[in-house]
Amino acid sequence: MNNELMIDIETTGTEPGCKVLTIGAFGFDKEGNQCEFYVRFDNNKLSKLFNDDPNTMAWWKSQSNEAYAQAFGGTEDPQKGLADFKQWILTKFDTGKFGNFKVWCRGLDFDFPILKQFFKVFGFKFPWNFWQQYDYRTVANIFPVIKNAESNGLKHGALEDAKAQMRGLRAFYTLIKD
């Protein structure tokens, strides 16, 4: 497995324009090496630029103290953290037109649109093309047996969720090879 990346985000809403609190990314770079990226943004620096959805905020209050602290305890400047994330992707992965790069998330209608707006607000373009985006939620729903491979320790921790989903994706690839 190479040139594939799983991304998970934790947010304060479900629509573009909400705060992105954390980004977790786990994958296999263009050489096939395992790599990861995790950033926790300073919530206070996001307040003037983005919205909080009351339902999502109520949902966060019902999560574990550990997950809540992970999501809301960030200190990274959003501009710098996002620049670092983009540079990490461009360095580790071949996202060019002919690079055969695949970037996955759990729901094309959630992570990618929210991230795209987040990138736009800070003046960045997406570091990949739209046709390189794939939906892990669909794969997991069609092949529910792969969910057993996820075994996630901290639910709603972006990096741990990304790792768990990549374990499921690897199980899917194994399943379809047989």
C-alpha positions as CSV (number, residue, x, y, z in Angstrom):
1,M,0.0,0.0,0.0
2,N,1.4,3.4,-1.0
3,N,0.4,7.0,-1.7
4,E,-2.8,6.6,0.3
5,L,-3.9,8.8,3.2
6,M,-6.8,8.7,5.7
7,I,-7.9,12.0,7.2
8,D,-10.2,12.6,10.1
9,I,-11.2,15.9,11.6
10,E,-12.9,17.0,14.8
11,T,-15.2,20.0,14.5
12,T,-17.8,22.2,16.2
13,G,-20.4,21.6,13.5
14,T,-21.4,19.5,10.5
15,E,-21.3,22.2,7.8
16,P,-18.5,24.2,6.1
17,G,-17.8,27.3,8.2
18,C,-17.6,25.4,11.5
19,K,-14.4,25.3,13.4
20,V,-11.9,22.5,12.7
21,L,-10.4,21.7,16.1
22,T,-8.1,18.9,15.1
23,I,-6.8,17.2,12.0
24,G,-5.5,13.6,12.1
25,A,-3.9,12.0,9.1
26,F,-2.4,8.5,8.8
27,G,-1.2,6.8,5.7
28,F,1.4,5.2,3.5
29,D,3.6,7.7,1.6
30,K,4.7,7.5,-2.0
31,E,7.4,5.1,-1.0
32,G,5.0,2.9,1.1
33,N,6.3,4.1,4.4
34,Q,3.8,4.6,7.3
35,C,3.4,8.2,8.3
36,E,1.1,10.4,10.4
37,F,0.3,14.0,11.1
38,Y,-1.7,15.5,13.9
39,V,-2.5,19.1,14.7
40,R,-4.7,20.6,17.4
41,F,-5.7,24.2,16.7
42,D,-6.1,27.0,19.2
43,N,-9.9,27.2,19.5
44,N,-9.7,30.9,20.6
45,K,-8.0,31.9,17.3
46,L,-10.8,30.2,15.3
47,S,-13.7,32.0,17.2
48,K,-13.9,35.1,15.0
49,L,-13.6,33.2,11.7
50,F,-15.9,30.1,12.2
51,N,-19.1,29.0,13.8
52,D,-20.2,26.6,16.5
53,D,-23.3,24.5,15.9
54,P,-25.3,24.3,19.2
55,N,-26.2,20.7,18.6
56,T,-22.6,19.7,17.9
57,M,-21.5,21.6,21.0
58,A,-24.1,19.7,23.1
59,W,-22.9,16.4,21.6
60,W,-19.3,17.3,22.6
61,K,-20.4,17.8,26.2
62,S,-21.6,14.2,26.2
63,Q,-18.3,12.8,25.1
64,S,-15.5,11.5,27.3
65,N,-13.4,14.0,29.2
66,E,-10.3,12.7,27.3
67,A,-11.9,13.2,23.8
68,Y,-13.2,16.7,24.8
69,A,-9.8,17.7,26.1
70,Q,-8.1,16.4,22.9
71,A,-10.5,18.4,20.7
72,F,-10.6,21.6,22.6
73,G,-7.2,21.8,24.1
74,G,-5.2,22.7,21.1
75,T,-2.6,25.5,21.0
76,E,-1.4,25.6,17.4
77,D,-1.9,28.7,15.4
78,P,-4.4,27.7,12.6
79,Q,-2.5,29.5,9.8
80,K,0.8,27.8,10.7
81,G,-0.8,24.4,11.5
82,L,-2.6,24.3,8.2
83,A,0.5,25.3,6.3
84,D,2.4,22.6,8.0
85,F,-0.3,20.0,7.1
86,K,-0.3,21.1,3.5
87,Q,3.5,20.9,3.2
88,W,3.5,17.5,4.9
89,I,1.1,16.2,2.3
90,L,3.0,17.6,-0.6
91,T,6.3,16.3,0.7
92,K,5.1,12.8,1.6
93,F,2.6,12.0,-1.2
94,D,2.5,12.3,-5.0
95,T,-0.7,14.3,-5.3
96,G,0.0,15.3,-8.9
97,K,-2.4,14.6,-11.8
98,F,-0.7,11.3,-12.6
99,G,0.4,10.4,-9.0
100,N,-2.4,7.8,-8.3
101,F,-2.9,9.4,-4.9
102,K,-5.9,8.5,-2.9
103,V,-7.2,10.5,0.1
104,W,-9.9,8.9,2.2
105,C,-12.3,10.2,4.9
106,R,-15.4,8.8,6.6
107,G,-18.0,10.7,4.5
108,L,-17.4,12.7,1.4
109,D,-20.1,15.1,2.5
110,F,-18.4,15.9,5.9
111,D,-14.6,16.1,6.1
112,F,-13.8,17.3,2.6
113,P,-16.2,20.2,2.3
114,I,-15.4,21.4,5.8
115,L,-11.7,21.1,5.2
116,K,-12.0,22.8,1.8
117,Q,-13.7,25.8,3.4
118,F,-11.1,25.8,6.2
119,F,-8.2,25.9,3.7
120,K,-10.0,28.7,1.7
121,V,-10.4,30.9,4.8
122,F,-6.7,30.7,5.4
123,G,-5.8,31.3,1.7
124,F,-4.7,27.8,0.8
125,K,-5.8,25.6,-2.0
126,F,-6.5,21.9,-1.4
127,P,-3.2,19.9,-1.9
128,W,-5.0,17.2,-3.9
129,N,-7.6,17.0,-6.8
130,F,-11.2,16.3,-6.3
131,W,-11.0,13.0,-8.2
132,Q,-8.5,11.7,-5.7
133,Q,-11.0,11.8,-2.8
134,Y,-12.6,8.5,-1.6
135,D,-15.2,7.7,0.9
136,Y,-14.4,5.2,3.6
137,R,-17.9,5.3,5.1
138,T,-19.4,3.7,1.9
139,V,-16.8,0.9,1.9
140,A,-17.3,0.2,5.7
141,N,-21.1,0.1,5.2
142,I,-21.0,-2.2,2.2
143,F,-18.4,-4.5,3.9
144,P,-19.3,-4.3,7.6
145,V,-16.8,-7.1,8.4
146,I,-13.9,-4.6,8.0
147,K,-15.2,-2.6,11.0
148,N,-13.8,-5.4,13.2
149,A,-10.3,-4.4,12.1
150,E,-10.7,-0.8,13.3
151,S,-10.3,-1.4,17.1
152,N,-10.1,2.2,18.0
153,G,-8.9,3.2,21.5
154,L,-10.0,6.8,21.7
155,K,-13.2,7.6,19.9
156,H,-13.4,11.1,18.5
157,G,-9.7,11.6,18.6
158,A,-8.8,12.6,15.0
159,L,-5.5,10.8,14.7
160,E,-6.7,7.6,16.4
161,D,-9.9,7.6,14.2
162,A,-7.7,8.0,11.1
163,K,-5.5,5.1,12.2
164,A,-8.6,2.9,12.9
165,Q,-10.2,3.7,9.6
166,M,-6.9,2.9,7.8
167,R,-6.8,-0.5,9.6
168,G,-10.3,-1.0,8.2
169,L,-9.3,0.0,4.7
170,R,-6.4,-2.4,4.8
171,A,-8.7,-5.2,5.8
172,F,-11.0,-4.2,2.9
173,Y,-8.1,-4.5,0.5
174,T,-7.2,-7.9,1.9
175,L,-10.8,-9.0,1.6
176,I,-11.2,-8.0,-2.0
177,K,-7.8,-9.7,-3.0
178,D,-9.1,-13.1,-2.0
